[in-house]
């Protein structure tokens, strides 16, 4: 790591004199990226998106469809036949 008195290019915020409060509040600016935590976060986000897609396809398979109301919100409505 470079000397604090003589910062090198690319040191970023680590070379800037700051208070401990600033470092505590902005902790992510001073830590190195962690590949394991990043992978777990990516896995969690992918799982959530997959679950939402699964539930949407499940409702559509049961005969529901996404209808947009007049106020702009979406609601799942059961398909109705003209013959009912």
HTML snippet that shows the backbone in 3Dmol.js (N, CA, C, O; Angstrom):
<script src="https://3Dmol.org/build/3Dmol-min.js"></script>
<div id="view" style="width:600px;height:400px;position:relative"></div>
<script>
const pdb = `
ATOM      1  N   UNK A   1       0.849  -1.178   0.000  1.00  0.00           N
ATOM      2  CA  UNK A   1       0.000   0.000   0.000  1.00  0.00           C
ATOM      3  C   UNK A   1       0.893   1.239   0.000  1.00  0.00           C
ATOM      4  O   UNK A   1       1.969   1.234   0.597  1.00  0.00           O
ATOM      5  N   UNK A   2       0.452   2.276  -0.657  1.00  0.00           N
ATOM      6  CA  UNK A   2       1.245   3.496  -0.784  1.00  0.00           C
ATOM      7  C   UNK A   2       1.294   4.249   0.543  1.00  0.00           C
ATOM      8  O   UNK A   2       0.435   4.079   1.408  1.00  0.00           O
ATOM      9  N   UNK A   3       2.293   5.062   0.675  1.00  0.00           N
ATOM     10  CA  UNK A   3       2.450   5.894   1.860  1.00  0.00           C
ATOM     11  C   UNK A   3       1.346   6.948   1.869  1.00  0.00           C
ATOM     12  O   UNK A   3       1.012   7.497   0.819  1.00  0.00           O
ATOM     13  N   UNK A   4       0.774   7.240   3.042  1.00  0.00           N
ATOM     14  CA  UNK A   4      -0.329   8.207   3.111  1.00  0.00           C
ATOM     15  C   UNK A   4       0.136   9.619   2.762  1.00  0.00           C
ATOM     16  O   UNK A   4      -0.658  10.441   2.304  1.00  0.00           O
ATOM     17  N   UNK A   5       1.423   9.900   2.979  1.00  0.00           N
ATOM     18  CA  UNK A   5       1.936  11.237   2.662  1.00  0.00           C
ATOM     19  C   UNK A   5       2.144  11.413   1.165  1.00  0.00           C
ATOM     20  O   UNK A   5       2.134  12.537   0.665  1.00  0.00           O
ATOM     21  N   UNK A   6       2.332  10.313   0.449  1.00  0.00           N
ATOM     22  CA  UNK A   6       2.596  10.387  -0.982  1.00  0.00           C
ATOM     23  C   UNK A   6       1.683   9.405  -1.714  1.00  0.00           C
ATOM     24  O   UNK A   6       2.131   8.321  -2.089  1.00  0.00           O
ATOM     25  N   UNK A   7       0.405   9.761  -1.925  1.00  0.00           N
ATOM     26  CA  UNK A   7      -0.515   8.821  -2.578  1.00  0.00           C
ATOM     27  C   UNK A   7      -0.151   8.599  -4.041  1.00  0.00           C
ATOM     28  O   UNK A   7       0.278   9.520  -4.735  1.00  0.00           O
ATOM     29  N   UNK A   8      -0.327   7.372  -4.491  1.00  0.00           N
ATOM     30  CA  UNK A   8      -0.058   7.018  -5.886  1.00  0.00           C
ATOM     31  C   UNK A   8      -1.360   7.022  -6.673  1.00  0.00           C
ATOM     32  O   UNK A   8      -2.435   6.868  -6.095  1.00  0.00           O
ATOM     33  N   UNK A   9      -1.271   7.194  -7.978  1.00  0.00           N
ATOM     34  CA  UNK A   9      -2.488   7.127  -8.791  1.00  0.00           C
ATOM     35  C   UNK A   9      -3.147   5.755  -8.638  1.00  0.00           C
ATOM     36  O   UNK A   9      -2.464   4.732  -8.613  1.00  0.00           O
ATOM     37  N   UNK A  10      -4.446   5.742  -8.539  1.00  0.00           N
ATOM     38  CA  UNK A  10      -5.180   4.497  -8.390  1.00  0.00           C
ATOM     39  C   UNK A  10      -5.470   4.126  -6.952  1.00  0.00           C
ATOM     40  O   UNK A  10      -6.162   3.137  -6.713  1.00  0.00           O
ATOM     41  N   UNK A  11      -4.971   4.879  -5.982  1.00  0.00           N
ATOM     42  CA  UNK A  11      -5.242   4.582  -4.582  1.00  0.00           C
ATOM     43  C   UNK A  11      -6.690   4.883  -4.219  1.00  0.00           C
ATOM     44  O   UNK A  11      -7.243   4.271  -3.305  1.00  0.00           O
ATOM     45  N   UNK A  12      -7.294   5.808  -4.920  1.00  0.00           N
ATOM     46  CA  UNK A  12      -8.697   6.129  -4.682  1.00  0.00           C
ATOM     47  C   UNK A  12      -8.917   6.794  -3.341  1.00  0.00           C
ATOM     48  O   UNK A  12      -8.100   7.604  -2.903  1.00  0.00           O
ATOM     49  N   UNK A  13     -10.024   6.454  -2.681  1.00  0.00           N
ATOM     50  CA  UNK A  13     -10.380   7.089  -1.415  1.00  0.00           C
ATOM     51  C   UNK A  13      -9.509   6.635  -0.254  1.00  0.00           C
ATOM     52  O   UNK A  13      -9.503   7.272   0.799  1.00  0.00           O
ATOM     53  N   UNK A  14      -8.774   5.543  -0.431  1.00  0.00           N
ATOM     54  CA  UNK A  14      -7.919   5.080   0.666  1.00  0.00           C
ATOM     55  C   UNK A  14      -6.822   6.091   1.003  1.00  0.00           C
ATOM     56  O   UNK A  14      -6.339   6.145   2.134  1.00  0.00           O
ATOM     57  N   UNK A  15      -6.440   6.884   0.014  1.00  0.00           N
ATOM     58  CA  UNK A  15      -5.354   7.838   0.251  1.00  0.00           C
ATOM     59  C   UNK A  15      -5.856   9.186   0.768  1.00  0.00           C
ATOM     60  O   UNK A  15      -5.044   9.997   1.210  1.00  0.00           O
ATOM     61  N   UNK A  16      -7.134   9.451   0.729  1.00  0.00           N
ATOM     62  CA  UNK A  16      -7.695  10.729   1.154  1.00  0.00           C
ATOM     63  C   UNK A  16      -7.832  10.731   2.671  1.00  0.00           C
ATOM     64  O   UNK A  16      -8.238   9.733   3.266  1.00  0.00           O
ATOM     65  N   UNK A  17      -7.494  11.853   3.292  1.00  0.00           N
ATOM     66  CA  UNK A  17      -7.653  11.966   4.748  1.00  0.00           C
ATOM     67  C   UNK A  17      -9.132  12.164   5.060  1.00  0.00           C
ATOM     68  O   UNK A  17      -9.753  13.120   4.595  1.00  0.00           O
ATOM     69  N   UNK A  18      -9.683  11.258   5.846  1.00  0.00           N
ATOM     70  CA  UNK A  18     -11.096  11.324   6.214  1.00  0.00           C
ATOM     71  C   UNK A  18     -11.241  11.068   7.705  1.00  0.00           C
ATOM     72  O   UNK A  18     -10.284  10.693   8.382  1.00  0.00           O
ATOM     73  N   UNK A  19     -12.443  11.273   8.201  1.00  0.00           N
ATOM     74  CA  UNK A  19     -12.719  11.008   9.618  1.00  0.00           C
ATOM     75  C   UNK A  19     -13.137   9.550   9.792  1.00  0.00           C
ATOM     76  O   UNK A  19     -13.506   8.875   8.831  1.00  0.00           O
ATOM     77  N   UNK A  20     -13.071   9.080  11.031  1.00  0.00           N
ATOM     78  CA  UNK A  20     -13.503   7.696  11.289  1.00  0.00           C
ATOM     79  C   UNK A  20     -14.994   7.536  11.073  1.00  0.00           C
ATOM     80  O   UNK A  20     -15.441   6.456  10.689  1.00  0.00           O
ATOM     81  N   UNK A  21     -15.778   8.579  11.308  1.00  0.00           N
ATOM     82  CA  UNK A  21     -17.209   8.504  11.077  1.00  0.00           C
ATOM     83  C   UNK A  21     -17.491   8.280   9.594  1.00  0.00           C
ATOM     84  O   UNK A  21     -18.342   7.465   9.238  1.00  0.00           O
ATOM     85  N   UNK A  22     -16.779   9.001   8.729  1.00  0.00           N
ATOM     86  CA  UNK A  22     -16.963   8.823   7.286  1.00  0.00           C
ATOM     87  C   UNK A  22     -16.593   7.409   6.870  1.00  0.00           C
ATOM     88  O   UNK A  22     -17.287   6.809   6.050  1.00  0.00           O
ATOM     89  N   UNK A  23     -15.515   6.864   7.418  1.00  0.00           N
ATOM     90  CA  UNK A  23     -15.110   5.494   7.089  1.00  0.00           C
ATOM     91  C   UNK A  23     -16.107   4.475   7.617  1.00  0.00           C
ATOM     92  O   UNK A  23     -16.334   3.454   6.969  1.00  0.00           O
ATOM     93  N   UNK A  24     -16.709   4.724   8.778  1.00  0.00           N
ATOM     94  CA  UNK A  24     -17.693   3.790   9.339  1.00  0.00           C
ATOM     95  C   UNK A  24     -18.990   3.809   8.536  1.00  0.00           C
ATOM     96  O   UNK A  24     -19.592   2.761   8.302  1.00  0.00           O
ATOM     97  N   UNK A  25     -19.423   4.997   8.114  1.00  0.00           N
ATOM     98  CA  UNK A  25     -20.669   5.120   7.371  1.00  0.00           C
ATOM     99  C   UNK A  25     -20.505   4.591   5.945  1.00  0.00           C
ATOM    100  O   UNK A  25     -21.424   3.971   5.410  1.00  0.00           O
ATOM    101  N   UNK A  26     -19.368   4.824   5.335  1.00  0.00           N
ATOM    102  CA  UNK A  26     -19.101   4.397   3.959  1.00  0.00           C
ATOM    103  C   UNK A  26     -18.107   3.236   3.943  1.00  0.00           C
ATOM    104  O   UNK A  26     -17.079   3.296   3.269  1.00  0.00           O
ATOM    105  N   UNK A  27     -18.421   2.201   4.679  1.00  0.00           N
ATOM    106  CA  UNK A  27     -17.526   1.061   4.850  1.00  0.00           C
ATOM    107  C   UNK A  27     -17.172   0.393   3.526  1.00  0.00           C
ATOM    108  O   UNK A  27     -16.034  -0.032   3.329  1.00  0.00           O
ATOM    109  N   UNK A  28     -18.151   0.296   2.609  1.00  0.00           N
ATOM    110  CA  UNK A  28     -17.919  -0.415   1.356  1.00  0.00           C
ATOM    111  C   UNK A  28     -16.914   0.280   0.451  1.00  0.00           C
ATOM    112  O   UNK A  28     -16.396  -0.341  -0.477  1.00  0.00           O
ATOM    113  N   UNK A  29     -16.627   1.550   0.697  1.00  0.00           N
ATOM    114  CA  UNK A  29     -15.642   2.252  -0.130  1.00  0.00           C
ATOM    115  C   UNK A  29     -14.208   1.878   0.241  1.00  0.00           C
ATOM    116  O   UNK A  29     -13.285   2.102  -0.543  1.00  0.00           O
ATOM    117  N   UNK A  30     -14.020   1.315   1.421  1.00  0.00           N
ATOM    118  CA  UNK A  30     -12.674   1.054   1.912  1.00  0.00           C
ATOM    119  C   UNK A  30     -12.334  -0.429   1.979  1.00  0.00           C
ATOM    120  O   UNK A  30     -11.217  -0.777   2.364  1.00  0.00           O
ATOM    121  N   UNK A  31     -13.242  -1.299   1.623  1.00  0.00           N
ATOM    122  CA  UNK A  31     -12.967  -2.731   1.671  1.00  0.00           C
ATOM    123  C   UNK A  31     -12.768  -3.268   0.262  1.00  0.00           C
ATOM    124  O   UNK A  31     -13.247  -2.693  -0.715  1.00  0.00           O
ATOM    125  N   UNK A  32     -12.053  -4.376   0.182  1.00  0.00           N
ATOM    126  CA  UNK A  32     -11.845  -5.016  -1.110  1.00  0.00           C
ATOM    127  C   UNK A  32     -13.092  -5.822  -1.473  1.00  0.00           C
ATOM    128  O   UNK A  32     -13.802  -6.284  -0.580  1.00  0.00           O
ATOM    129  N   UNK A  33     -13.370  -5.999  -2.761  1.00  0.00           N
ATOM    130  CA  UNK A  33     -14.520  -6.810  -3.162  1.00  0.00           C
ATOM    131  C   UNK A  33     -14.347  -8.257  -2.691  1.00  0.00           C
ATOM    132  O   UNK A  33     -13.246  -8.802  -2.757  1.00  0.00           O
ATOM    133  N   UNK A  34     -15.418  -8.873  -2.223  1.00  0.00           N
ATOM    134  CA  UNK A  34     -15.395 -10.240  -1.751  1.00  0.00           C
ATOM    135  C   UNK A  34     -16.180 -11.087  -2.741  1.00  0.00           C
ATOM    136  O   UNK A  34     -17.395 -10.930  -2.862  1.00  0.00           O
ATOM    137  N   UNK A  35     -15.500 -11.982  -3.451  1.00  0.00           N
ATOM    138  CA  UNK A  35     -16.127 -12.780  -4.508  1.00  0.00           C
ATOM    139  C   UNK A  35     -17.169 -13.745  -3.947  1.00  0.00           C
ATOM    140  O   UNK A  35     -18.170 -14.014  -4.611  1.00  0.00           O
ATOM    141  N   UNK A  36     -16.961 -14.266  -2.754  1.00  0.00           N
ATOM    142  CA  UNK A  36     -17.914 -15.217  -2.168  1.00  0.00           C
ATOM    143  C   UNK A  36     -19.230 -14.512  -1.858  1.00  0.00           C
ATOM    144  O   UNK A  36     -20.299 -15.009  -2.213  1.00  0.00           O
ATOM    145  N   UNK A  37     -19.161 -13.370  -1.204  1.00  0.00           N
ATOM    146  CA  UNK A  37     -20.369 -12.617  -0.871  1.00  0.00           C
ATOM    147  C   UNK A  37     -21.064 -12.136  -2.142  1.00  0.00           C
ATOM    148  O   UNK A  37     -22.292 -12.145  -2.219  1.00  0.00           O
ATOM    149  N   UNK A  38     -20.287 -11.718  -3.133  1.00  0.00           N
ATOM    150  CA  UNK A  38     -20.868 -11.270  -4.390  1.00  0.00           C
ATOM    151  C   UNK A  38     -21.582 -12.431  -5.081  1.00  0.00           C
ATOM    152  O   UNK A  38     -22.662 -12.245  -5.643  1.00  0.00           O
ATOM    153  N   UNK A  39     -20.995 -13.615  -5.046  1.00  0.00           N
ATOM    154  CA  UNK A  39     -21.637 -14.792  -5.639  1.00  0.00           C
ATOM    155  C   UNK A  39     -22.922 -15.165  -4.923  1.00  0.00           C
ATOM    156  O   UNK A  39     -23.910 -15.517  -5.568  1.00  0.00           O
ATOM    157  N   UNK A  40     -22.920 -15.093  -3.586  1.00  0.00           N
ATOM    158  CA  UNK A  40     -24.135 -15.389  -2.824  1.00  0.00           C
ATOM    159  C   UNK A  40     -25.241 -14.378  -3.127  1.00  0.00           C
ATOM    160  O   UNK A  40     -26.408 -14.752  -3.240  1.00  0.00           O
ATOM    161  N   UNK A  41     -24.883 -13.117  -3.257  1.00  0.00           N
ATOM    162  CA  UNK A  41     -25.861 -12.085  -3.605  1.00  0.00           C
ATOM    163  C   UNK A  41     -26.435 -12.302  -4.997  1.00  0.00           C
ATOM    164  O   UNK A  41     -27.636 -12.142  -5.212  1.00  0.00           O
ATOM    165  N   UNK A  42     -25.576 -12.666  -5.938  1.00  0.00           N
ATOM    166  CA  UNK A  42     -26.034 -12.941  -7.299  1.00  0.00           C
ATOM    167  C   UNK A  42     -26.954 -14.156  -7.320  1.00  0.00           C
ATOM    168  O   UNK A  42     -27.958 -14.167  -8.032  1.00  0.00           O
ATOM    169  N   UNK A  43     -26.614 -15.172  -6.546  1.00  0.00           N
ATOM    170  CA  UNK A  43     -27.450 -16.362  -6.446  1.00  0.00           C
ATOM    171  C   UNK A  43     -28.816 -16.023  -5.835  1.00  0.00           C
ATOM    172  O   UNK A  43     -29.842 -16.525  -6.295  1.00  0.00           O
ATOM    173  N   UNK A  44     -28.830 -15.180  -4.808  1.00  0.00           N
ATOM    174  CA  UNK A  44     -30.086 -14.788  -4.161  1.00  0.00           C
ATOM    175  C   UNK A  44     -30.970 -13.982  -5.114  1.00  0.00           C
ATOM    176  O   UNK A  44     -32.174 -14.225  -5.190  1.00  0.00           O
ATOM    177  N   UNK A  45     -30.397 -13.041  -5.828  1.00  0.00           N
ATOM    178  CA  UNK A  45     -31.178 -12.224  -6.766  1.00  0.00           C
ATOM    179  C   UNK A  45     -31.716 -13.083  -7.907  1.00  0.00           C
ATOM    180  O   UNK A  45     -32.862 -12.915  -8.327  1.00  0.00           O
ATOM    181  N   UNK A  46     -30.888 -14.007  -8.412  1.00  0.00           N
ATOM    182  CA  UNK A  46     -31.329 -14.900  -9.478  1.00  0.00           C
ATOM    183  C   UNK A  46     -32.453 -15.806  -8.986  1.00  0.00           C
ATOM    184  O   UNK A  46     -33.417 -16.056  -9.711  1.00  0.00           O
ATOM    185  N   UNK A  47     -32.329 -16.299  -7.755  1.00  0.00           N
ATOM    186  CA  UNK A  47     -33.379 -17.138  -7.180  1.00  0.00           C
ATOM    187  C   UNK A  47     -34.689 -16.392  -7.031  1.00  0.00           C
ATOM    188  O   UNK A  47     -35.748 -16.941  -7.332  1.00  0.00           O
ATOM    189  N   UNK A  48     -34.637 -15.152  -6.571  1.00  0.00           N
ATOM    190  CA  UNK A  48     -35.852 -14.341  -6.421  1.00  0.00           C
ATOM    191  C   UNK A  48     -36.510 -14.077  -7.779  1.00  0.00           C
ATOM    192  O   UNK A  48     -37.727 -14.196  -7.913  1.00  0.00           O
ATOM    193  N   UNK A  49     -35.716 -13.723  -8.771  1.00  0.00           N
ATOM    194  CA  UNK A  49     -36.268 -13.462 -10.105  1.00  0.00           C
ATOM    195  C   UNK A  49     -36.852 -14.740 -10.695  1.00  0.00           C
ATOM    196  O   UNK A  49     -37.900 -14.698 -11.340  1.00  0.00           O
ATOM    197  N   UNK A  50     -36.192 -15.872 -10.485  1.00  0.00           N
ATOM    198  CA  UNK A  50     -36.708 -17.143 -10.966  1.00  0.00           C
ATOM    199  C   UNK A  50     -38.015 -17.516 -10.295  1.00  0.00           C
ATOM    200  O   UNK A  50     -38.927 -18.023 -10.950  1.00  0.00           O
ATOM    201  N   UNK A  51     -38.118 -17.270  -8.990  1.00  0.00           N
ATOM    202  CA  UNK A  51     -39.350 -17.574  -8.264  1.00  0.00           C
ATOM    203  C   UNK A  51     -40.506 -16.707  -8.758  1.00  0.00           C
ATOM    204  O   UNK A  51     -41.626 -17.195  -8.909  1.00  0.00           O
ATOM    205  N   UNK A  52     -40.245 -15.438  -9.007  1.00  0.00           N
ATOM    206  CA  UNK A  52     -41.280 -14.547  -9.526  1.00  0.00           C
ATOM    207  C   UNK A  52     -41.737 -15.017 -10.907  1.00  0.00           C
ATOM    208  O   UNK A  52     -42.935 -15.025 -11.193  1.00  0.00           O
ATOM    209  N   UNK A  53     -40.790 -15.410 -11.767  1.00  0.00           N
ATOM    210  CA  UNK A  53     -41.147 -15.907 -13.094  1.00  0.00           C
ATOM    211  C   UNK A  53     -41.940 -17.211 -12.987  1.00  0.00           C
ATOM    212  O   UNK A  53     -42.892 -17.422 -13.738  1.00  0.00           O
ATOM    213  N   UNK A  54     -41.551 -18.081 -12.058  1.00  0.00           N
ATOM    214  CA  UNK A  54     -42.273 -19.335 -11.856  1.00  0.00           C
ATOM    215  C   UNK A  54     -43.709 -19.083 -11.406  1.00  0.00           C
ATOM    216  O   UNK A  54     -44.643 -19.681 -11.938  1.00  0.00           O
ATOM    217  N   UNK A  55     -43.882 -18.201 -10.430  1.00  0.00           N
ATOM    218  CA  UNK A  55     -45.231 -17.917  -9.928  1.00  0.00           C
ATOM    219  C   UNK A  55     -46.091 -17.276 -11.023  1.00  0.00           C
ATOM    220  O   UNK A  55     -47.282 -17.569 -11.128  1.00  0.00           O
ATOM    221  N   UNK A  56     -45.494 -16.412 -11.829  1.00  0.00           N
ATOM    222  CA  UNK A  56     -46.252 -15.770 -12.905  1.00  0.00           C
ATOM    223  C   UNK A  56     -46.701 -16.809 -13.931  1.00  0.00           C
ATOM    224  O   UNK A  56     -47.843 -16.778 -14.388  1.00  0.00           O
ATOM    225  N   UNK A  57     -45.808 -17.726 -14.292  1.00  0.00           N
ATOM    226  CA  UNK A  57     -46.182 -18.749 -15.266  1.00  0.00           C
ATOM    227  C   UNK A  57     -47.205 -19.718 -14.670  1.00  0.00           C
ATOM    228  O   UNK A  57     -48.056 -20.240 -15.390  1.00  0.00           O
ATOM    229  N   UNK A  58     -47.125 -19.961 -13.368  1.00  0.00           N
ATOM    230  CA  UNK A  58     -48.090 -20.837 -12.713  1.00  0.00           C
ATOM    231  C   UNK A  58     -49.497 -20.232 -12.775  1.00  0.00           C
ATOM    232  O   UNK A  58     -50.461 -20.931 -13.088  1.00  0.00           O
ATOM    233  N   UNK A  59     -49.611 -18.949 -12.481  1.00  0.00           N
ATOM    234  CA  UNK A  59     -50.918 -18.290 -12.541  1.00  0.00           C
ATOM    235  C   UNK A  59     -51.450 -18.245 -13.964  1.00  0.00           C
ATOM    236  O   UNK A  59     -52.646 -18.428 -14.191  1.00  0.00           O
ATOM    237  N   UNK A  60     -50.563 -18.002 -14.921  1.00  0.00           N
ATOM    238  CA  UNK A  60     -51.013 -17.973 -16.311  1.00  0.00           C
ATOM    239  C   UNK A  60     -51.459 -19.356 -16.751  1.00  0.00           C
ATOM    240  O   UNK A  60     -52.387 -19.474 -17.551  1.00  0.00           O
ATOM    241  N   UNK A  61     -50.820 -20.406 -16.247  1.00  0.00           N
ATOM    242  CA  UNK A  61     -51.218 -21.768 -16.564  1.00  0.00           C
ATOM    243  C   UNK A  61     -52.564 -22.140 -15.969  1.00  0.00           C
ATOM    244  O   UNK A  61     -53.267 -22.993 -16.512  1.00  0.00           O
ATOM    245  N   UNK A  62     -52.928 -21.517 -14.870  1.00  0.00           N
ATOM    246  CA  UNK A  62     -54.223 -21.783 -14.235  1.00  0.00           C
ATOM    247  C   UNK A  62     -55.369 -21.027 -14.910  1.00  0.00           C
ATOM    248  O   UNK A  62     -56.531 -21.213 -14.550  1.00  0.00           O
ATOM    249  N   UNK A  63     -55.049 -20.183 -15.877  1.00  0.00           N
ATOM    250  CA  UNK A  63     -56.100 -19.450 -16.585  1.00  0.00           C
ATOM    251  C   UNK A  63     -56.193 -17.997 -16.192  1.00  0.00           C
ATOM    252  O   UNK A  63     -57.152 -17.326 -16.571  1.00  0.00           O
ATOM    253  N   UNK A  64     -55.239 -17.487 -15.450  1.00  0.00           N
ATOM    254  CA  UNK A  64     -55.237 -16.073 -15.086  1.00  0.00           C
ATOM    255  C   UNK A  64     -54.398 -15.293 -16.089  1.00  0.00           C
ATOM    256  O   UNK A  64     -53.492 -15.846 -16.714  1.00  0.00           O
ATOM    257  N   UNK A  65     -54.694 -14.038 -16.239  1.00  0.00           N
ATOM    258  CA  UNK A  65     -53.880 -13.171 -17.082  1.00  0.00           C
ATOM    259  C   UNK A  65     -53.735 -11.819 -16.407  1.00  0.00           C
ATOM    260  O   UNK A  65     -54.573 -11.417 -15.601  1.00  0.00           O
ATOM    261  N   UNK A  66     -52.667 -11.127 -16.747  1.00  0.00           N
ATOM    262  CA  UNK A  66     -52.418  -9.808 -16.160  1.00  0.00           C
ATOM    263  C   UNK A  66     -53.227  -8.744 -16.859  1.00  0.00           C
ATOM    264  O   UNK A  66     -52.977  -8.445 -18.027  1.00  0.00           O
ATOM    265  N   UNK A  67     -54.194  -8.164 -16.167  1.00  0.00           N
ATOM    266  CA  UNK A  67     -55.023  -7.102 -16.738  1.00  0.00           C
ATOM    267  C   UNK A  67     -54.613  -5.780 -16.093  1.00  0.00           C
ATOM    268  O   UNK A  67     -54.442  -5.696 -14.877  1.00  0.00           O
ATOM    269  N   UNK A  68     -54.460  -4.766 -16.914  1.00  0.00           N
ATOM    270  CA  UNK A  68     -54.094  -3.442 -16.421  1.00  0.00           C
ATOM    271  C   UNK A  68     -55.372  -2.650 -16.182  1.00  0.00           C
ATOM    272  O   UNK A  68     -56.207  -2.501 -17.075  1.00  0.00           O
ATOM    273  N   UNK A  69     -55.508  -2.147 -14.967  1.00  0.00           N
ATOM    274  CA  UNK A  69     -56.707  -1.361 -14.622  1.00  0.00           C
ATOM    275  C   UNK A  69     -56.572   0.067 -15.150  1.00  0.00           C
ATOM    276  O   UNK A  69     -55.546   0.444 -15.718  1.00  0.00           O
ATOM    277  N   UNK A  70     -57.617   0.838 -14.951  1.00  0.00           N
ATOM    278  CA  UNK A  70     -57.602   2.216 -15.438  1.00  0.00           C
ATOM    279  C   UNK A  70     -56.580   3.077 -14.711  1.00  0.00           C
ATOM    280  O   UNK A  70     -56.056   4.028 -15.292  1.00  0.00           O
ATOM    281  N   UNK A  71     -56.283   2.762 -13.440  1.00  0.00           N
ATOM    282  CA  UNK A  71     -55.320   3.567 -12.695  1.00  0.00           C
ATOM    283  C   UNK A  71     -53.871   3.135 -12.954  1.00  0.00           C
ATOM    284  O   UNK A  71     -52.949   3.713 -12.378  1.00  0.00           O
ATOM    285  N   UNK A  72     -53.656   2.124 -13.813  1.00  0.00           N
ATOM    286  CA  UNK A  72     -52.312   1.716 -14.198  1.00  0.00           C
ATOM    287  C   UNK A  72     -51.757   0.536 -13.424  1.00  0.00           C
ATOM    288  O   UNK A  72     -50.651   0.084 -13.720  1.00  0.00           O
ATOM    289  N   UNK A  73     -52.482   0.022 -12.448  1.00  0.00           N
ATOM    290  CA  UNK A  73     -52.002  -1.132 -11.688  1.00  0.00           C
ATOM    291  C   UNK A  73     -52.378  -2.413 -12.420  1.00  0.00           C
ATOM    292  O   UNK A  73     -53.325  -2.449 -13.207  1.00  0.00           O
ATOM    293  N   UNK A  74     -51.607  -3.470 -12.140  1.00  0.00           N
ATOM    294  CA  UNK A  74     -51.848  -4.756 -12.783  1.00  0.00           C
ATOM    295  C   UNK A  74     -52.546  -5.693 -11.811  1.00  0.00           C
ATOM    296  O   UNK A  74     -52.215  -5.731 -10.626  1.00  0.00           O
ATOM    297  N   UNK A  75     -53.504  -6.441 -12.313  1.00  0.00           N
ATOM    298  CA  UNK A  75     -54.253  -7.370 -11.481  1.00  0.00           C
ATOM    299  C   UNK A  75     -54.423  -8.670 -12.259  1.00  0.00           C
ATOM    300  O   UNK A  75     -54.669  -8.642 -13.465  1.00  0.00           O
ATOM    301  N   UNK A  76     -54.293  -9.818 -11.573  1.00  0.00           N
ATOM    302  CA  UNK A  76     -54.512 -11.097 -12.227  1.00  0.00           C
ATOM    303  C   UNK A  76     -55.995 -11.424 -12.178  1.00  0.00           C
ATOM    304  O   UNK A  76     -56.596 -11.484 -11.105  1.00  0.00           O
ATOM    305  N   UNK A  77     -56.577 -11.636 -13.352  1.00  0.00           N
ATOM    306  CA  UNK A  77     -58.004 -11.879 -13.487  1.00  0.00           C
ATOM    307  C   UNK A  77     -58.184 -13.244 -14.151  1.00  0.00           C
ATOM    308  O   UNK A  77     -57.448 -13.597 -15.072  1.00  0.00           O
ATOM    309  N   UNK A  78     -59.166 -14.005 -13.675  1.00  0.00           N
ATOM    310  CA  UNK A  78     -59.468 -15.315 -14.236  1.00  0.00           C
ATOM    311  C   UNK A  78     -60.115 -15.135 -15.609  1.00  0.00           C
ATOM    312  O   UNK A  78     -60.997 -14.293 -15.781  1.00  0.00           O
ATOM    313  N   UNK A  79     -59.673 -15.926 -16.578  1.00  0.00           N
ATOM    314  CA  UNK A  79     -60.270 -15.861 -17.906  1.00  0.00           C
ATOM    315  C   UNK A  79     -61.712 -16.350 -17.857  1.00  0.00           C
ATOM    316  O   UNK A  79     -62.030 -17.339 -17.196  1.00  0.00           O
ATOM    317  N   UNK A  80     -62.566 -15.641 -18.563  1.00  0.00           N
ATOM    318  CA  UNK A  80     -63.986 -15.997 -18.600  1.00  0.00           C
ATOM    319  C   UNK A  80     -64.384 -16.267 -20.050  1.00  0.00           C
ATOM    320  O   UNK A  80     -63.954 -15.575 -20.973  1.00  0.00           O
ATOM    321  N   UNK A  81     -65.187 -17.255 -20.215  1.00  0.00           N
ATOM    322  CA  UNK A  81     -65.679 -17.589 -21.529  1.00  0.00           C
ATOM    323  C   UNK A  81     -66.941 -16.795 -21.822  1.00  0.00           C
ATOM    324  O   UNK A  81     -67.688 -16.451 -20.906  1.00  0.00           O
ATOM    325  N   UNK A  82     -67.180 -16.507 -23.073  1.00  0.00           N
ATOM    326  CA  UNK A  82     -68.415 -15.821 -23.465  1.00  0.00           C
ATOM    327  C   UNK A  82     -69.622 -16.736 -23.272  1.00  0.00           C
ATOM    328  O   UNK A  82     -70.755 -16.257 -23.213  1.00  0.00           O
ATOM    329  N   UNK A  83     -69.397 -18.019 -23.174  1.00  0.00           N
ATOM    330  CA  UNK A  83     -70.475 -18.990 -23.084  1.00  0.00           C
ATOM    331  C   UNK A  83     -70.923 -19.231 -21.629  1.00  0.00           C
ATOM    332  O   UNK A  83     -71.920 -19.916 -21.397  1.00  0.00           O
ATOM    333  N   UNK A  84     -70.194 -18.674 -20.654  1.00  0.00           N
ATOM    334  CA  UNK A  84     -70.562 -18.876 -19.244  1.00  0.00           C
ATOM    335  C   UNK A  84     -71.700 -17.990 -18.821  1.00  0.00           C
ATOM    336  O   UNK A  84     -72.125 -18.040 -17.667  1.00  0.00           O
TER     337      UNK A  84
END
`;
const viewer = $3Dmol.createViewer("view");
viewer.addModel(pdb, "pdb");
viewer.setStyle({}, {cartoon: {color: "spectrum"}});
viewer.zoomTo();
viewer.render();
</script>
